[in-house]
């Protein structure tokens, strides 16, 4: 990371909210940039291991608030409300100069509204996908966010038209990949490696991991491994243990680099896999209610970020009823037959190189966001 010029900002206290693994990872890079610019900052957060390792004081782990989907949120509404009140009490006690929400808009935008009312400067890093659905959220961003930092190139123009104070900063995933550019040594394998990435939330592991395991049983020509998600433990992967599939924690990106093909749950991991050059199939399965509502609201042909950004069906998407062992097995074999990668996989890899070009910025995303946070005062 390039050296930031030491800041003389009047800002002394920052509270960061990250509600899932990806937000925690990006938050960690942001905290490093903030403390490099201003070492005297006091930073507290709701997040995870990455934020804490970077120097923030973590008050609650994101795994206790990581609920996704309409039905899942409804079922856990009381828990979410208790967590919201607890978080606001901690913000009031801390009295930060700045509140930074990282993604997780359902929780973070509501918190920004309360913070803005008492004069706390509000930033939101990583836009909710309002261009695809829930366009009413742009009004909340206009009213309650002092500055929005977006990571997809088309988002700045979209928000500019809506009158939002927005800056495009590039994608922080490229920073994380660069930090871990040297893969650890791995043993040679007699079979090609199939990597399973079932997601990090409890409901994803419950719905998607069993389907991935069933799929792998029909692919004996591959060595199969599961990438354990940050914040999860082996108890979350009992199905994999029973099937004799190893679960590896702490080096997902190295596994992506060293694997031949992957089954990847929809989310940040699909973009990560693309940027790391892993041919893969996107798969997703959620509750019937959540899926039905999403079908009505989402205005995109695809749900995978690589496909949305490239406006092309680059990564096969096996969603809901298509997320079954037969469909997934056929999609994997279309990319790798157990002996070599197919022409389809090679085309994927070529398109993934274009993604890197689209998302790269200079200076890196976390440095740009840090500079904005330390220079922007509430108006």
C-alpha positions as a Markdown table, in Angstrom:
| # | Residue | x | y | z |
|---|---|---|---|---|
| 1 | Unk | 0.0 | 0.0 | 0.0 |
| 2 | Unk | 1.3 | 3.4 | -0.9 |
| 3 | Unk | 2.1 | 5.7 | 2.0 |
| 4 | Unk | -0.6 | 8.2 | 2.8 |
| 5 | Unk | 0.3 | 11.7 | 3.8 |
| 6 | Unk | -0.2 | 12.1 | 7.5 |
| 7 | Unk | -3.5 | 13.7 | 8.2 |
| 8 | Unk | -4.2 | 16.7 | 10.4 |
| 9 | Unk | -8.0 | 16.1 | 10.5 |
| 10 | Unk | -10.0 | 17.2 | 13.5 |
| 11 | Unk | -11.7 | 13.8 | 13.3 |
| 12 | Unk | -10.7 | 11.6 | 16.3 |
| 13 | Unk | -13.3 | 8.9 | 16.7 |
| 14 | Unk | -14.8 | 6.7 | 14.0 |
| 15 | Unk | -17.4 | 3.9 | 14.3 |
| 16 | Unk | -17.6 | 1.3 | 11.5 |
| 17 | Unk | -20.4 | -1.1 | 10.8 |
| 18 | Unk | -19.8 | -4.3 | 8.8 |
| 19 | Unk | -22.5 | -6.9 | 8.8 |
| 20 | Unk | -20.8 | -9.7 | 6.8 |
| 21 | Unk | -17.5 | -11.3 | 5.9 |
| 22 | Unk | -16.8 | -9.2 | 2.8 |
| 23 | Unk | -17.6 | -6.0 | 4.6 |
| 24 | Unk | -15.2 | -7.0 | 7.4 |
| 25 | Unk | -12.4 | -7.7 | 4.9 |
| 26 | Unk | -12.9 | -4.3 | 3.2 |
| 27 | Unk | -13.2 | -2.7 | 6.6 |
| 28 | Unk | -9.8 | -4.1 | 7.6 |
| 29 | Unk | -8.1 | -2.5 | 4.6 |
| 30 | Unk | -9.9 | 0.8 | 5.3 |
| 31 | Unk | -8.8 | 0.8 | 9.0 |
| 32 | Unk | -5.2 | 0.2 | 8.0 |
| 33 | Unk | -5.4 | 3.2 | 5.6 |
| 34 | Unk | -7.1 | 5.4 | 8.2 |
| 35 | Unk | -4.5 | 4.6 | 10.9 |
| 36 | Unk | -1.6 | 5.0 | 8.5 |
| 37 | Unk | -2.9 | 8.5 | 7.7 |
| 38 | Unk | -3.8 | 9.4 | 11.4 |
| 39 | Unk | -2.4 | 7.0 | 14.0 |
| 40 | Unk | -4.1 | 8.7 | 16.9 |
| 41 | Unk | -7.6 | 7.7 | 15.6 |
| 42 | Unk | -9.9 | 5.7 | 17.9 |
| 43 | Unk | -11.9 | 3.3 | 15.9 |
| 44 | Unk | -14.6 | 1.0 | 17.2 |
| 45 | Unk | -16.7 | -1.3 | 15.1 |
| 46 | Unk | -19.3 | -4.0 | 14.7 |
| 47 | Unk | -17.4 | -6.4 | 12.4 |
| 48 | Unk | -15.0 | -9.3 | 12.6 |
| 49 | Unk | -11.5 | -10.5 | 12.7 |
| 50 | Unk | -10.2 | -8.4 | 9.8 |
| 51 | Unk | -11.3 | -5.1 | 11.3 |
| 52 | Unk | -10.0 | -6.1 | 14.7 |
| 53 | Unk | -6.6 | -7.2 | 13.3 |
| 54 | Unk | -6.3 | -3.9 | 11.5 |
| 55 | Unk | -6.7 | -1.9 | 14.8 |
| 56 | Unk | -10.4 | -1.4 | 15.4 |
| 57 | Unk | -12.0 | -2.3 | 18.7 |
| 58 | Unk | -14.6 | -4.9 | 17.7 |
| 59 | Unk | -17.7 | -4.7 | 20.0 |
| 60 | Unk | -19.8 | -7.4 | 18.3 |
| 61 | Unk | -19.0 | -10.0 | 15.6 |
| 62 | Unk | -21.0 | -9.8 | 12.3 |
| 63 | Unk | -22.0 | -13.4 | 12.5 |
| 64 | Unk | -24.6 | -12.5 | 15.1 |
| 65 | Unk | -26.4 | -10.1 | 12.7 |
| 66 | Unk | -25.8 | -11.7 | 9.3 |
| 67 | Unk | -29.4 | -12.4 | 8.1 |
| 68 | Unk | -30.2 | -12.1 | 4.4 |
| 69 | Unk | -33.4 | -12.5 | 2.5 |
| 70 | Unk | -36.9 | -11.2 | 3.2 |
| 71 | Unk | -38.2 | -14.3 | 5.0 |
| 72 | Unk | -35.0 | -14.8 | 7.0 |
| 73 | Unk | -35.1 | -11.1 | 8.2 |
| 74 | Unk | -38.8 | -11.4 | 9.1 |
| 75 | Unk | -38.1 | -14.6 | 11.2 |
| 76 | Unk | -35.3 | -12.9 | 13.0 |
| 77 | Unk | -36.9 | -9.4 | 13.3 |
| 78 | Unk | -36.8 | -9.3 | 17.1 |
| 79 | Unk | -33.1 | -10.3 | 17.3 |
| 80 | Unk | -32.3 | -7.7 | 14.7 |
| 81 | Unk | -34.2 | -5.0 | 16.6 |
| 82 | Unk | -32.4 | -5.9 | 19.8 |
| 83 | Unk | -29.1 | -5.7 | 18.0 |
| 84 | Unk | -30.0 | -2.3 | 16.4 |
| 85 | Unk | -30.8 | -0.8 | 19.8 |
| 86 | Unk | -27.6 | -2.3 | 21.3 |
| 87 | Unk | -25.5 | -0.8 | 18.5 |
| 88 | Unk | -27.1 | 2.6 | 18.7 |
| 89 | Unk | -26.5 | 2.7 | 22.5 |
| 90 | Unk | -22.8 | 2.0 | 21.8 |
| 91 | Unk | -22.6 | 4.7 | 19.2 |
| 92 | Unk | -24.3 | 7.2 | 21.6 |
| 93 | Unk | -21.8 | 6.3 | 24.3 |
| 94 | Unk | -18.8 | 6.6 | 22.0 |
| 95 | Unk | -19.9 | 9.8 | 20.3 |
| 96 | Unk | -18.0 | 9.3 | 17.1 |
| 97 | Unk | -17.2 | 12.1 | 14.7 |
| 98 | Unk | -17.9 | 9.8 | 11.8 |
| 99 | Unk | -20.1 | 6.7 | 11.2 |
| 100 | Unk | -19.0 | 4.4 | 8.3 |
| 101 | Unk | -21.4 | 1.8 | 7.1 |
| 102 | Unk | -19.9 | -0.9 | 4.9 |
| 103 | Unk | -22.5 | -2.6 | 2.6 |
| 104 | Unk | -25.2 | -4.3 | 4.7 |
| 105 | Unk | -27.7 | -1.5 | 3.8 |
| 106 | Unk | -30.8 | -2.7 | 5.6 |
| 107 | Unk | -29.1 | -2.2 | 9.0 |
| 108 | Unk | -26.5 | 0.5 | 8.1 |
| 109 | Unk | -28.8 | 3.0 | 6.4 |
| 110 | Unk | -31.2 | 3.0 | 9.3 |
| 111 | Unk | -28.3 | 3.6 | 11.7 |
| 112 | Unk | -27.0 | 6.4 | 9.5 |
| 113 | Unk | -30.4 | 8.1 | 9.7 |
| 114 | Unk | -30.2 | 8.2 | 13.5 |
| 115 | Unk | -26.5 | 9.3 | 13.4 |
| 116 | Unk | -27.2 | 12.1 | 11.0 |
| 117 | Unk | -29.9 | 13.5 | 13.2 |
| 118 | Unk | -27.4 | 14.1 | 16.0 |
| 119 | Unk | -24.8 | 15.6 | 13.8 |
| 120 | Unk | -22.5 | 12.7 | 13.1 |
| 121 | Unk | -21.0 | 12.7 | 9.6 |
| 122 | Unk | -22.1 | 9.6 | 7.7 |
| 123 | Unk | -20.3 | 7.7 | 5.0 |
| 124 | Unk | -21.6 | 4.6 | 3.2 |
| 125 | Unk | -18.9 | 2.4 | 1.5 |
| 126 | Unk | -20.2 | 0.0 | -1.2 |
| 127 | Unk | -23.5 | 0.8 | -2.6 |
| 128 | Unk | -26.7 | -1.2 | -2.1 |
| 129 | Unk | -27.8 | -2.6 | -5.5 |
| 130 | Unk | -30.5 | 0.1 | -5.9 |
| 131 | Unk | -29.9 | 0.1 | -9.7 |
| 132 | Unk | -31.2 | -3.6 | -9.7 |
| 133 | Unk | -33.9 | -3.4 | -7.0 |
| 134 | Unk | -35.2 | -1.4 | -4.0 |
| 135 | Unk | -34.7 | 1.9 | -5.8 |
| 136 | Unk | -36.5 | 3.6 | -2.9 |
| 137 | Unk | -33.3 | 3.3 | -1.0 |
| 138 | Unk | -31.7 | 6.1 | -3.0 |
| 139 | Unk | -34.0 | 8.5 | -1.1 |
| 140 | Unk | -32.6 | 7.3 | 2.2 |
| 141 | Unk | -29.0 | 7.7 | 0.8 |
| 142 | Unk | -29.8 | 11.3 | -0.3 |
| 143 | Unk | -31.2 | 12.2 | 3.1 |
| 144 | Unk | -28.9 | 10.4 | 5.5 |
| 145 | Unk | -25.5 | 9.8 | 3.8 |
| 146 | Unk | -23.0 | 12.7 | 3.6 |
| 147 | Unk | -20.8 | 10.8 | 1.1 |
| 148 | Unk | -21.3 | 7.5 | -0.8 |
| 149 | Unk | -18.3 | 5.5 | -2.0 |
| 150 | Unk | -19.1 | 3.1 | -4.8 |
| 151 | Unk | -17.0 | 0.3 | -6.2 |
| 152 | Unk | -18.6 | -0.5 | -9.5 |
| 153 | Unk | -17.8 | 1.8 | -12.5 |
| 154 | Unk | -21.4 | 2.4 | -13.7 |
| 155 | Unk | -22.7 | 3.3 | -10.2 |
| 156 | Unk | -21.2 | 6.8 | -10.1 |
| 157 | Unk | -23.1 | 8.0 | -13.1 |
| 158 | Unk | -26.3 | 6.4 | -11.8 |
| 159 | Unk | -26.0 | 8.2 | -8.4 |
| 160 | Unk | -24.9 | 11.5 | -10.0 |
| 161 | Unk | -28.2 | 11.6 | -11.8 |
| 162 | Unk | -29.9 | 11.1 | -8.5 |
| 163 | Unk | -28.1 | 14.1 | -6.9 |
| 164 | Unk | -26.0 | 12.0 | -4.4 |
| 165 | Unk | -22.5 | 13.1 | -3.3 |
| 166 | Unk | -20.7 | 10.0 | -4.7 |
| 167 | Unk | -17.2 | 9.0 | -5.6 |
| 168 | Unk | -16.1 | 5.9 | -7.5 |
| 169 | Unk | -13.1 | 4.4 | -5.8 |
| 170 | Unk | -12.5 | 1.1 | -7.6 |
| 171 | Unk | -13.0 | -2.3 | -6.1 |
| 172 | Unk | -11.3 | -3.1 | -2.8 |
| 173 | Unk | -11.1 | -6.8 | -3.7 |
| 174 | Unk | -8.2 | -6.0 | -5.9 |
| 175 | Unk | -6.3 | -4.6 | -2.9 |
| 176 | Unk | -6.9 | -7.7 | -0.9 |
| 177 | Unk | -5.7 | -9.9 | -3.8 |
| 178 | Unk | -2.6 | -7.8 | -4.2 |
| 179 | Unk | -1.8 | -8.0 | -0.4 |
| 180 | Unk | -1.9 | -11.8 | -0.7 |
| 181 | Unk | -0.3 | -12.0 | -4.1 |
| 182 | Unk | 2.1 | -14.8 | -3.1 |
| 183 | Unk | 0.2 | -18.1 | -2.8 |
| 184 | Unk | 1.4 | -20.6 | -0.1 |
| 185 | Unk | 3.1 | -23.8 | -1.3 |
| 186 | Unk | 0.6 | -26.6 | -2.0 |
| 187 | Unk | 1.2 | -30.3 | -2.6 |
| 188 | Unk | 0.8 | -31.7 | -6.1 |
| 189 | Unk | -2.5 | -33.5 | -6.7 |
| 190 | Unk | -3.3 | -36.6 | -8.8 |
| 191 | Unk | -6.8 | -35.3 | -9.6 |
| 192 | Unk | -7.9 | -31.8 | -10.6 |
| 193 | Unk | -9.3 | -29.8 | -7.7 |
| 194 | Unk | -13.0 | -28.8 | -7.3 |
| 195 | Unk | -13.5 | -26.0 | -4.8 |
| 196 | Unk | -16.8 | -25.6 | -3.0 |
| 197 | Unk | -17.7 | -22.1 | -1.7 |
| 198 | Unk | -21.2 | -22.4 | -0.2 |
| 199 | Unk | -21.3 | -18.8 | 1.4 |
| 200 | Unk | -20.8 | -17.5 | 4.9 |
| 201 | Unk | -24.3 | -17.0 | 6.3 |
| 202 | Unk | -25.9 | -19.8 | 8.3 |
| 203 | Unk | -28.9 | -20.1 | 6.0 |
| 204 | Unk | -26.6 | -20.4 | 2.9 |
| 205 | Unk | -24.7 | -23.2 | 4.6 |
| 206 | Unk | -27.9 | -25.0 | 5.5 |
| 207 | Unk | -29.4 | -24.7 | 1.9 |
| 208 | Unk | -26.4 | -24.7 | -0.4 |
| 209 | Unk | -23.7 | -26.8 | 1.2 |
| 210 | Unk | -25.8 | -30.1 | 1.1 |
| 211 | Unk | -26.5 | -29.6 | -2.6 |
| 212 | Unk | -22.8 | -29.0 | -3.4 |
| 213 | Unk | -21.9 | -32.1 | -1.5 |
| 214 | Unk | -24.4 | -34.2 | -3.4 |
| 215 | Unk | -23.0 | -32.8 | -6.6 |
| 216 | Unk | -19.5 | -33.7 | -5.7 |
| 217 | Unk | -20.5 | -37.3 | -5.2 |
| 218 | Unk | -21.2 | -37.5 | -8.9 |
| 219 | Unk | -17.8 | -36.1 | -9.8 |
| 220 | Unk | -15.3 | -38.7 | -8.6 |
| 221 | Unk | -12.7 | -37.5 | -11.1 |
| 222 | Unk | -12.1 | -34.4 | -8.9 |
| 223 | Unk | -10.4 | -33.9 | -5.6 |
| 224 | Unk | -13.0 | -31.9 | -3.6 |
| 225 | Unk | -12.3 | -29.3 | -0.9 |
| 226 | Unk | -14.6 | -26.8 | 0.9 |
| 227 | Unk | -13.3 | -23.3 | 1.7 |
| 228 | Unk | -14.4 | -22.5 | 5.3 |
| 229 | Unk | -15.8 | -19.0 | 5.7 |
| 230 | Unk | -14.4 | -16.4 | 8.1 |
| 231 | Unk | -16.3 | -16.4 | 11.4 |
| 232 | Unk | -17.5 | -20.0 | 10.9 |
| 233 | Unk | -16.2 | -23.2 | 12.7 |
| 234 | Unk | -16.1 | -26.9 | 11.8 |
| 235 | Unk | -19.5 | -27.4 | 13.4 |
| 236 | Unk | -21.0 | -25.4 | 10.5 |
| 237 | Unk | -19.6 | -28.0 | 8.1 |
| 238 | Unk | -20.7 | -31.3 | 9.6 |
| 239 | Unk | -22.2 | -32.4 | 6.3 |
| 240 | Unk | -18.8 | -32.0 | 4.6 |
| 241 | Unk | -17.2 | -33.9 | 7.4 |
| 242 | Unk | -19.7 | -36.8 | 7.1 |
| 243 | Unk | -18.9 | -37.0 | 3.4 |
| 244 | Unk | -15.2 | -37.1 | 4.0 |
| 245 | Unk | -14.6 | -33.7 | 2.3 |
| 246 | Unk | -11.8 | -31.6 | 3.9 |
| 247 | Unk | -12.7 | -28.1 | 5.0 |
| 248 | Unk | -9.9 | -25.5 | 5.0 |
| 249 | Unk | -10.0 | -22.2 | 6.8 |
| 250 | Unk | -8.0 | -19.1 | 6.5 |
| 251 | Unk | -6.7 | -19.2 | 2.9 |
| 252 | Unk | -9.7 | -19.1 | 0.6 |
| 253 | Unk | -7.9 | -17.0 | -2.0 |
| 254 | Unk | -5.0 | -19.4 | -2.2 |
| 255 | Unk | -7.6 | -22.2 | -2.7 |
| 256 | Unk | -9.1 | -20.2 | -5.5 |
| 257 | Unk | -5.8 | -19.7 | -7.2 |
| 258 | Unk | -4.8 | -23.4 | -6.9 |
| 259 | Unk | -8.2 | -25.0 | -7.8 |
| 260 | Unk | -9.2 | -26.0 | -11.4 |
| 261 | Unk | -12.9 | -25.3 | -11.2 |
| 262 | Unk | -15.4 | -24.1 | -8.5 |
| 263 | Unk | -19.0 | -24.1 | -7.3 |
| 264 | Unk | -19.5 | -20.7 | -5.8 |
| 265 | Unk | -22.6 | -19.3 | -4.0 |
| 266 | Unk | -23.8 | -16.0 | -5.3 |
| 267 | Unk | -22.3 | -13.0 | -3.6 |
| 268 | Unk | -18.9 | -11.3 | -3.3 |
| 269 | Unk | -17.1 | -14.7 | -3.7 |
| 270 | Unk | -18.2 | -14.9 | -7.4 |
| 271 | Unk | -16.3 | -11.7 | -8.2 |
| 272 | Unk | -13.4 | -12.8 | -6.0 |
| 273 | Unk | -13.2 | -16.1 | -7.9 |
| 274 | Unk | -13.3 | -14.3 | -11.2 |
| 275 | Unk | -10.5 | -11.8 | -10.3 |
| 276 | Unk | -8.4 | -14.7 | -9.1 |
| 277 | Unk | -8.9 | -16.7 | -12.3 |
| 278 | Unk | -11.0 | -19.6 | -11.1 |
| 279 | Unk | -13.4 | -21.0 | -13.7 |
| 280 | Unk | -16.7 | -21.5 | -11.8 |
| 281 | Unk | -20.4 | -22.0 | -11.7 |
| 282 | Unk | -22.6 | -19.6 | -9.7 |
| 283 | Unk | -25.2 | -21.4 | -7.6 |
| 284 | Unk | -27.9 | -20.1 | -5.2 |
| 285 | Unk | -30.9 | -21.4 | -3.3 |
| 286 | Unk | -33.0 | -19.5 | -0.7 |
| 287 | Unk | -36.5 | -19.7 | 0.8 |
| 288 | Unk | -39.4 | -19.8 | -1.6 |
| 289 | Unk | -40.8 | -16.5 | -0.2 |
| 290 | Unk | -37.5 | -14.6 | -0.5 |
| 291 | Unk | -37.0 | -15.9 | -4.1 |
| 292 | Unk | -40.5 | -15.0 | -5.2 |
| 293 | Unk | -40.2 | -11.5 | -3.9 |
| 294 | Unk | -36.7 | -11.1 | -5.5 |
| 295 | Unk | -38.1 | -12.2 | -8.8 |
| 296 | Unk | -40.7 | -9.4 | -8.7 |
| 297 | Unk | -38.2 | -6.7 | -7.7 |
| 298 | Unk | -34.9 | -7.5 | -9.4 |
| 299 | Unk | -34.5 | -5.8 | -12.8 |
| 300 | Unk | -31.3 | -7.5 | -13.9 |
| 301 | Unk | -30.9 | -10.5 | -16.2 |
| 302 | Unk | -28.2 | -11.9 | -13.9 |
| 303 | Unk | -27.4 | -12.1 | -10.2 |
| 304 | Unk | -23.7 | -12.7 | -10.5 |
| 305 | Unk | -21.5 | -9.5 | -10.4 |
| 306 | Unk | -19.2 | -10.8 | -13.2 |
| 307 | Unk | -22.1 | -11.2 | -15.5 |
| 308 | Unk | -23.7 | -7.9 | -14.5 |
| 309 | Unk | -20.5 | -6.0 | -15.0 |
| 310 | Unk | -19.7 | -7.7 | -18.3 |
| 311 | Unk | -23.3 | -7.7 | -19.4 |
| 312 | Unk | -22.9 | -11.2 | -20.6 |
| 313 | Unk | -23.6 | -14.7 | -19.5 |
| 314 | Unk | -20.0 | -15.5 | -18.7 |
| 315 | Unk | -20.6 | -17.5 | -15.5 |
| 316 | Unk | -23.4 | -20.1 | -15.6 |
| 317 | Unk | -26.0 | -19.3 | -13.0 |
| 318 | Unk | -27.8 | -22.2 | -11.4 |
| 319 | Unk | -30.5 | -20.6 | -9.2 |
| 320 | Unk | -33.3 | -22.0 | -7.0 |
| 321 | Unk | -34.8 | -25.1 | -8.8 |
| 322 | Unk | -31.7 | -25.2 | -11.1 |
| 323 | Unk | -29.5 | -25.4 | -8.0 |
| 324 | Unk | -29.6 | -29.2 | -8.0 |
| 325 | Unk | -26.9 | -31.9 | -8.3 |
| 326 | Unk | -27.7 | -32.8 | -11.9 |
| 327 | Unk | -27.5 | -29.2 | -13.2 |
| 328 | Unk | -24.5 | -28.4 | -11.1 |
| 329 | Unk | -22.6 | -31.5 | -12.2 |
| 330 | Unk | -23.3 | -30.8 | -15.9 |
| 331 | Unk | -22.2 | -27.2 | -15.5 |
| 332 | Unk | -18.9 | -28.2 | -13.8 |
| 333 | Unk | -18.2 | -30.7 | -16.5 |
| 334 | Unk | -18.8 | -28.1 | -19.2 |
| 335 | Unk | -15.9 | -26.2 | -17.7 |
| 336 | Unk | -13.6 | -29.1 | -16.9 |
| 337 | Unk | -14.0 | -32.7 | -17.9 |
| 338 | Unk | -11.6 | -34.1 | -15.2 |
| 339 | Unk | -8.7 | -34.1 | -17.6 |
| 340 | Unk | -8.5 | -30.5 | -18.8 |
| 341 | Unk | -10.3 | -27.2 | -19.0 |
| 342 | Unk | -12.7 | -26.7 | -21.8 |
| 343 | Unk | -12.8 | -23.8 | -24.4 |
| 344 | Unk | -15.8 | -22.4 | -22.3 |
| 345 | Unk | -13.5 | -22.2 | -19.3 |
| 346 | Unk | -10.8 | -20.5 | -21.3 |
| 347 | Unk | -13.3 | -17.9 | -22.6 |
| 348 | Unk | -14.3 | -17.3 | -18.9 |
| 349 | Unk | -10.7 | -16.6 | -18.0 |
| 350 | Unk | -10.3 | -14.2 | -20.9 |
| 351 | Unk | -13.4 | -12.2 | -19.7 |
| 352 | Unk | -12.1 | -12.3 | -16.1 |
| 353 | Unk | -9.1 | -10.3 | -17.3 |
| 354 | Unk | -11.4 | -7.6 | -18.6 |
| 355 | Unk | -13.0 | -7.4 | -15.2 |
| 356 | Unk | -9.7 | -6.6 | -13.6 |
| 357 | Unk | -9.3 | -3.7 | -16.0 |
| 358 | Unk | -12.8 | -2.4 | -15.3 |
| 359 | Unk | -12.5 | -2.4 | -11.6 |
| 360 | Unk | -8.9 | -1.2 | -11.0 |
| 361 | Unk | -8.3 | 2.3 | -9.6 |
| 362 | Unk | -5.3 | 4.3 | -8.5 |
| 363 | Unk | -4.8 | 5.0 | -5.7 |
| 364 | Unk | -6.5 | 1.9 | -4.2 |
| 365 | Unk | -10.1 | 2.1 | -2.9 |
| 366 | Unk | -9.3 | 2.1 | 0.8 |
| 367 | Unk | -6.9 | 5.0 | 0.5 |
| 368 | Unk | -9.4 | 7.1 | -1.4 |
| 369 | Unk | -12.2 | 6.4 | 1.2 |
| 370 | Unk | -9.8 | 7.1 | 4.1 |
| 371 | Unk | -8.9 | 10.5 | 2.6 |
| 372 | Unk | -12.5 | 11.4 | 2.1 |
| 373 | Unk | -13.5 | 10.3 | 5.7 |
| 374 | Unk | -10.7 | 12.4 | 7.2 |
| 375 | Unk | -11.4 | 15.5 | 5.1 |
| 376 | Unk | -15.2 | 15.7 | 4.9 |
| 377 | Unk | -17.0 | 17.5 | 7.7 |
| 378 | Unk | -20.8 | 17.4 | 8.3 |
| 379 | Unk | -22.6 | 20.3 | 6.8 |
